[in-house]
Amino acid sequence: MAMIQFGQRDLLRGKIVDPAWYRVKIENVGEAPAKASEKGPSTNYPVEATILFNGDTGDKTFAGIPIDWNFNSKAIGFAVPFLQAFGVEVKADTRFDLASAAGREVDVFVENDVYQGRQVNRVNHKYRPVRTEVTAA
């Protein structure tokens, strides 16, 4: 018998949020080889985060919902605004450890999109520093 068990995070994973700025906590930044393509090998940097509250209003309606997105080594420039949101001055020929974002908070804009025929939450690389005047309601 194939017994399975779901955690609360599993149950919330498919919940669609309203498009807005959300304060998220970065849970993990990984590293894994991407599928081979005609452009050659590349590396994915998957980001796992959890919504804390609406970054503009403090509303906690969508608190606890997991949000995932990805950076790829072939288009690593998309990580520049992510790092800048943490106050990092990004310079050419300087190395940065994306995994150091784990445990930190940042505001991300979450959009709705369609992927393989289903509606999904999407982080389209829009980030801003945490706004201290907004706290959870």
PyRosetta script that sets phi, psi and omega in degrees:
from pyrosetta import init, pose_from_sequence

init()
pose = pose_from_sequence("MAMIQFGQRDLLRGKIVDPAWYRVKIENVGEAPAKASEKGPSTNYPVEATILFNGDTGDKTFAGIPIDWNFNSKAIGFAVPFLQAFGVEVKADTRFDLASAAGREVDVFVENDVYQGRQVNRVNHKYRPVRTEVTAA")
pose.set_psi(1, 135.5)
pose.set_omega(1, -178.2)
pose.set_phi(2, -94.3)
pose.set_psi(2, 88.0)
pose.set_omega(2, -179.6)
pose.set_phi(3, -81.8)
pose.set_psi(3, 134.9)
pose.set_omega(3, 176.1)
pose.set_phi(4, -131.1)
pose.set_psi(4, 161.9)
pose.set_omega(4, 178.8)
pose.set_phi(5, -143.4)
pose.set_psi(5, 139.4)
pose.set_omega(5, -179.6)
pose.set_phi(6, -108.4)
pose.set_psi(6, 139.3)
pose.set_omega(6, 170.3)
pose.set_phi(7, -93.1)
pose.set_psi(7, 169.3)
pose.set_omega(7, 180.0)
pose.set_phi(8, -58.8)
pose.set_psi(8, -38.8)
pose.set_omega(8, 178.9)
pose.set_phi(9, -61.4)
pose.set_psi(9, -39.7)
pose.set_omega(9, 178.2)
pose.set_phi(10, -61.4)
pose.set_psi(10, -42.9)
pose.set_omega(10, -177.7)
pose.set_phi(11, -68.6)
pose.set_psi(11, -29.3)
pose.set_omega(11, -179.3)
pose.set_phi(12, -87.3)
pose.set_psi(12, -14.4)
pose.set_omega(12, -172.4)
pose.set_phi(13, -54.7)
pose.set_psi(13, -38.4)
pose.set_omega(13, -176.8)
pose.set_phi(14, -91.3)
pose.set_psi(14, 2.7)
pose.set_omega(14, -177.9)
pose.set_phi(15, -72.5)
pose.set_psi(15, 129.0)
pose.set_omega(15, -179.1)
pose.set_phi(16, -87.5)
pose.set_psi(16, 131.4)
pose.set_omega(16, 179.8)
pose.set_phi(17, -99.9)
pose.set_psi(17, 159.8)
pose.set_omega(17, 173.8)
pose.set_phi(18, -69.6)
pose.set_psi(18, 139.5)
pose.set_omega(18, 176.9)
pose.set_phi(19, -58.8)
pose.set_psi(19, 126.5)
pose.set_omega(19, -178.1)
pose.set_phi(20, -176.7)
pose.set_psi(20, 172.4)
pose.set_omega(20, 170.6)
pose.set_phi(21, -81.0)
pose.set_psi(21, 131.5)
pose.set_omega(21, 178.4)
pose.set_phi(22, -127.2)
pose.set_psi(22, 139.1)
pose.set_omega(22, 169.8)
pose.set_phi(23, -78.5)
pose.set_psi(23, 125.4)
pose.set_omega(23, 179.2)
pose.set_phi(24, -123.9)
pose.set_psi(24, 154.2)
pose.set_omega(24, 171.1)
pose.set_phi(25, -105.2)
pose.set_psi(25, 125.9)
pose.set_omega(25, 178.1)
pose.set_phi(26, -75.6)
pose.set_psi(26, 118.5)
pose.set_omega(26, -179.2)
pose.set_phi(27, -87.4)
pose.set_psi(27, -39.6)
pose.set_omega(27, -174.3)
pose.set_phi(28, -162.1)
pose.set_psi(28, 145.8)
pose.set_omega(28, 169.1)
pose.set_phi(29, -126.2)
pose.set_psi(29, 115.7)
pose.set_omega(29, -176.6)
pose.set_phi(30, -100.2)
pose.set_psi(30, -173.1)
pose.set_omega(30, 178.2)
pose.set_phi(31, -151.3)
pose.set_psi(31, 127.7)
pose.set_omega(31, -178.6)
pose.set_phi(32, -154.0)
pose.set_psi(32, 147.9)
pose.set_omega(32, 176.5)
pose.set_phi(33, -63.0)
pose.set_psi(33, 138.9)
pose.set_omega(33, 176.0)
pose.set_phi(34, -85.2)
pose.set_psi(34, 163.7)
pose.set_omega(34, 175.1)
pose.set_phi(35, -60.8)
pose.set_psi(35, 143.4)
pose.set_omega(35, 179.6)
pose.set_phi(36, -63.2)
pose.set_psi(36, 142.8)
pose.set_omega(36, 177.2)
pose.set_phi(37, -137.5)
pose.set_psi(37, 176.2)
pose.set_omega(37, 179.4)
pose.set_phi(38, -67.1)
pose.set_psi(38, -16.2)
pose.set_omega(38, 178.3)
pose.set_phi(39, -85.6)
pose.set_psi(39, -1.8)
pose.set_omega(39, 179.4)
pose.set_phi(40, 99.5)
pose.set_psi(40, -179.2)
pose.set_omega(40, -177.3)
pose.set_phi(41, -69.6)
pose.set_psi(41, 151.4)
pose.set_omega(41, 176.3)
pose.set_phi(42, -150.5)
pose.set_psi(42, 172.3)
pose.set_omega(42, -178.4)
pose.set_phi(43, -122.1)
pose.set_psi(43, 135.1)
pose.set_omega(43, 172.9)
pose.set_phi(44, -94.1)
pose.set_psi(44, 145.2)
pose.set_omega(44, 175.2)
pose.set_phi(45, -123.1)
pose.set_psi(45, 84.5)
pose.set_omega(45, -178.1)
pose.set_phi(46, -73.1)
pose.set_psi(46, 135.5)
pose.set_omega(46, 179.2)
pose.set_phi(47, -110.2)
pose.set_psi(47, 127.7)
pose.set_omega(47, 176.1)
pose.set_phi(48, -112.6)
pose.set_psi(48, 126.2)
pose.set_omega(48, -178.6)
pose.set_phi(49, -138.2)
pose.set_psi(49, 167.9)
pose.set_omega(49, 178.2)
pose.set_phi(50, -130.6)
pose.set_psi(50, 132.0)
pose.set_omega(50, 177.4)
pose.set_phi(51, -67.7)
pose.set_psi(51, 132.2)
pose.set_omega(51, 174.9)
pose.set_phi(52, -97.5)
pose.set_psi(52, -46.8)
pose.set_omega(52, 179.3)
pose.set_phi(53, -173.1)
pose.set_psi(53, 169.6)
pose.set_omega(53, 177.0)
pose.set_phi(54, -66.0)
pose.set_psi(54, 126.5)
pose.set_omega(54, -175.2)
pose.set_phi(55, -71.6)
pose.set_psi(55, -13.7)
pose.set_omega(55, 178.2)
pose.set_phi(56, -100.1)
pose.set_psi(56, -37.9)
pose.set_omega(56, -172.8)
pose.set_phi(57, -110.3)
pose.set_psi(57, -18.7)
pose.set_omega(57, -176.2)
pose.set_phi(58, 84.2)
pose.set_psi(58, -1.2)
pose.set_omega(58, -178.5)
pose.set_phi(59, -61.7)
pose.set_psi(59, 136.2)
pose.set_omega(59, -176.1)
pose.set_phi(60, -105.0)
pose.set_psi(60, 19.6)
pose.set_omega(60, -178.7)
pose.set_phi(61, -52.7)
pose.set_psi(61, -39.2)
pose.set_omega(61, -175.5)
pose.set_phi(62, -106.2)
pose.set_psi(62, 17.3)
pose.set_omega(62, 179.1)
pose.set_phi(63, -59.5)
pose.set_psi(63, 138.3)
pose.set_omega(63, 176.9)
pose.set_phi(64, 93.2)
pose.set_psi(64, -9.8)
pose.set_omega(64, -178.6)
pose.set_phi(65, -76.6)
pose.set_psi(65, 127.5)
pose.set_omega(65, 178.1)
pose.set_phi(66, -72.3)
pose.set_psi(66, 140.6)
pose.set_omega(66, 177.5)
pose.set_phi(67, -129.9)
pose.set_psi(67, 127.0)
pose.set_omega(67, -179.9)
pose.set_phi(68, -122.9)
pose.set_psi(68, 145.7)
pose.set_omega(68, 171.5)
pose.set_phi(69, -151.9)
pose.set_psi(69, 179.7)
pose.set_omega(69, -168.6)
pose.set_phi(70, -142.7)
pose.set_psi(70, 143.9)
pose.set_omega(70, 166.3)
pose.set_phi(71, -111.3)
pose.set_psi(71, 153.0)
pose.set_omega(71, 177.7)
pose.set_phi(72, -130.0)
pose.set_psi(72, 142.2)
pose.set_omega(72, -176.6)
pose.set_phi(73, -61.8)
pose.set_psi(73, -23.4)
pose.set_omega(73, 179.0)
pose.set_phi(74, -78.6)
pose.set_psi(74, -14.0)
pose.set_omega(74, 177.9)
pose.set_phi(75, -139.4)
pose.set_psi(75, 48.8)
pose.set_omega(75, -172.9)
pose.set_phi(76, -67.8)
pose.set_psi(76, -14.1)
pose.set_omega(76, 176.9)
pose.set_phi(77, -58.4)
pose.set_psi(77, -23.4)
pose.set_omega(77, 177.3)
pose.set_phi(78, -66.6)
pose.set_psi(78, -15.7)
pose.set_omega(78, 177.9)
pose.set_phi(79, -82.6)
pose.set_psi(79, -12.7)
pose.set_omega(79, -178.3)
pose.set_phi(80, -58.9)
pose.set_psi(80, -53.4)
pose.set_omega(80, -179.5)
pose.set_phi(81, -65.3)
pose.set_psi(81, -27.0)
pose.set_omega(81, 175.5)
pose.set_phi(82, -62.3)
pose.set_psi(82, -51.6)
pose.set_omega(82, 179.1)
pose.set_phi(83, -64.3)
pose.set_psi(83, -40.0)
pose.set_omega(83, 179.8)
pose.set_phi(84, -63.1)
pose.set_psi(84, -32.3)
pose.set_omega(84, 178.4)
pose.set_phi(85, -63.4)
pose.set_psi(85, -22.4)
pose.set_omega(85, 175.8)
pose.set_phi(86, -92.4)
pose.set_psi(86, 4.2)
pose.set_omega(86, 179.6)
pose.set_phi(87, 87.0)
pose.set_psi(87, 12.1)
pose.set_omega(87, 180.0)
pose.set_phi(88, -80.2)
pose.set_psi(88, 131.2)
pose.set_omega(88, 173.6)
pose.set_phi(89, -88.6)
pose.set_psi(89, 109.8)
pose.set_omega(89, -176.2)
pose.set_phi(90, -86.6)
pose.set_psi(90, 124.3)
pose.set_omega(90, 179.7)
pose.set_phi(91, -126.5)
pose.set_psi(91, 152.2)
pose.set_omega(91, 177.3)
pose.set_phi(92, -61.6)
pose.set_psi(92, 147.7)
pose.set_omega(92, 175.7)
pose.set_phi(93, 62.3)
pose.set_psi(93, 23.7)
pose.set_omega(93, 175.8)
pose.set_phi(94, -115.0)
pose.set_psi(94, 138.1)
pose.set_omega(94, -178.6)
pose.set_phi(95, -91.9)
pose.set_psi(95, 144.5)
pose.set_omega(95, 179.8)
pose.set_phi(96, -132.6)
pose.set_psi(96, 141.3)
pose.set_omega(96, 178.7)
pose.set_phi(97, -99.8)
pose.set_psi(97, 101.0)
pose.set_omega(97, -179.7)
pose.set_phi(98, -59.8)
pose.set_psi(98, -32.0)
pose.set_omega(98, -178.4)
pose.set_phi(99, -63.2)
pose.set_psi(99, -19.3)
pose.set_omega(99, 179.3)
pose.set_phi(100, -68.6)
pose.set_psi(100, -9.6)
pose.set_omega(100, 176.4)
pose.set_phi(101, -75.6)
pose.set_psi(101, -17.4)
pose.set_omega(101, -179.4)
pose.set_phi(102, -57.2)
pose.set_psi(102, 133.1)
pose.set_omega(102, -179.3)
pose.set_phi(103, 89.7)
pose.set_psi(103, -9.7)
pose.set_omega(103, -178.2)
pose.set_phi(104, -97.3)
pose.set_psi(104, 164.9)
pose.set_omega(104, 178.9)
pose.set_phi(105, -113.0)
pose.set_psi(105, 148.5)
pose.set_omega(105, 178.4)
pose.set_phi(106, -154.1)
pose.set_psi(106, 155.3)
pose.set_omega(106, 173.3)
pose.set_phi(107, -92.9)
pose.set_psi(107, 132.4)
pose.set_omega(107, 176.5)
pose.set_phi(108, -128.0)
pose.set_psi(108, 147.6)
pose.set_omega(108, 175.1)
pose.set_phi(109, -92.4)
pose.set_psi(109, 122.4)
pose.set_omega(109, -179.8)
pose.set_phi(110, -104.4)
pose.set_psi(110, 124.9)
pose.set_omega(110, 178.1)
pose.set_phi(111, -107.3)
pose.set_psi(111, 169.0)
pose.set_omega(111, 170.1)
pose.set_phi(112, -103.0)
pose.set_psi(112, 142.6)
pose.set_omega(112, -178.7)
pose.set_phi(113, -145.6)
pose.set_psi(113, 172.0)
pose.set_omega(113, 175.0)
pose.set_phi(114, -116.4)
pose.set_psi(114, 127.1)
pose.set_omega(114, 178.9)
pose.set_phi(115, -131.4)
pose.set_psi(115, 123.1)
pose.set_omega(115, -179.1)
pose.set_phi(116, 49.8)
pose.set_psi(116, 43.0)
pose.set_omega(116, 174.0)
pose.set_phi(117, 80.6)
pose.set_psi(117, 5.7)
pose.set_omega(117, 179.0)
pose.set_phi(118, -128.3)
pose.set_psi(118, 150.0)
pose.set_omega(118, -179.6)
pose.set_phi(119, -76.3)
pose.set_psi(119, 137.5)
pose.set_omega(119, -177.9)
pose.set_phi(120, -138.2)
pose.set_psi(120, 161.0)
pose.set_omega(120, 169.8)
pose.set_phi(121, -83.2)
pose.set_psi(121, 141.3)
pose.set_omega(121, -177.6)
pose.set_phi(122, -137.5)
pose.set_psi(122, 128.8)
pose.set_omega(122, 170.9)
pose.set_phi(123, -96.3)
pose.set_psi(123, 111.5)
pose.set_omega(123, -176.2)
pose.set_phi(124, -100.5)
pose.set_psi(124, 44.9)
pose.set_omega(124, 173.7)
pose.set_phi(125, 58.2)
pose.set_psi(125, 44.0)
pose.set_omega(125, 172.3)
pose.set_phi(126, -115.2)
pose.set_psi(126, 115.6)
pose.set_omega(126, -175.4)
pose.set_phi(127, -132.0)
pose.set_psi(127, 154.0)
pose.set_omega(127, 172.9)
pose.set_phi(128, -148.7)
pose.set_psi(128, 156.3)
pose.set_omega(128, 177.4)
pose.set_phi(129, -62.5)
pose.set_psi(129, 155.5)
pose.set_omega(129, 176.1)
pose.set_phi(130, -59.7)
pose.set_psi(130, 131.2)
pose.set_omega(130, 178.7)
pose.set_phi(131, -92.9)
pose.set_psi(131, 113.2)
pose.set_omega(131, -174.3)
pose.set_phi(132, -70.0)
pose.set_psi(132, -19.7)
pose.set_omega(132, 179.8)
pose.set_phi(133, -77.3)
pose.set_psi(133, -9.5)
pose.set_omega(133, 179.1)
pose.set_phi(134, -108.2)
pose.set_psi(134, 125.7)
pose.set_omega(134, 175.9)
pose.set_phi(135, -129.4)
pose.set_psi(135, 165.0)
pose.set_omega(135, -178.9)
pose.set_phi(136, -61.2)
pose.set_psi(136, 135.1)
pose.set_omega(136, 179.4)
pose.set_phi(137, -81.9)
pose.dump_pdb("model.pdb")
